[in-house]
Amino acid sequence: EIVDDRFRVSTMAFPPPEKREDTLRHMSNVKYLELAPGSQDYIHMRALEERAEDTMFVVLSNVHLDKPRVMEKLEQMFDVFSESEVVPTAFVVTGNFMSRPFGHSNEDTKILTEHFDHLANMISKYSKIRKGSQFIFVPGPSDPSTGHANVLPRPAIPSIFTARLRQVLQ
């Protein structure tokens, strides 16, 4: 409802789950990824999807590397995944990577580099994860990047900050 010129939400929920086949039957006119059902690309995509039973993506947002509690929780998460049979296919880690905007201090370059180095050292202890998972780092709006700040998706974080991390994840 609209109250005082603002949209107010009183309830928010997910749609009820349904089987893929039911969704496709009700949405038969929608072309997902522009692939026509029965086409070779569609058949290939379905085969990949069926083989990917153990595929798991972990998506983390606002990973403030300057917060000790965040680093503790990351380590706990890595502990759990390193002991499981299947490690995530990918960790998608999004910023902002500092709890305050980057660039408000002369020390920010040094500080952010140290935090990424700390993360690299942490990940290096988990060889199963390091070798079996991909890491994708997505800068937040207050993080430094190699391009224009207002362009989405944001360009990569400059390698000056992530050199040690890149070395560990090779």
Sequence and secondary structure as in RCSB ss.txt:
>XXXX:A:sequence
EIVDDRFRVSTMAFPPPEKREDTLRHMSNVKYLELAPGSQDYIHMRALEERAEDTMFVVLSNVHLDKPRVMEKLE
QMFDVFSESEVVPTAFVVTGNFMSRPFGHSNEDTKILTEHFDHLANMISKYSKIRKGSQFIFVPGPSDPSTGHAN
VLPRPAIPSIFTARLRQVLQ
>XXXX:A:secstr
 EETTEE  S         HHHHHHHTTT  GGG  TTSHHHHHHHHHHHH TT  EEEE S  TT HHHHHHHH
HHHHHHHHSSS  SEEEEES SSSS TTSSTTHHHHHHHHHHHHHHHHHT HHHHHH EEEEE  TTS  SS TT
SSS     HHHHHHHHHHH 
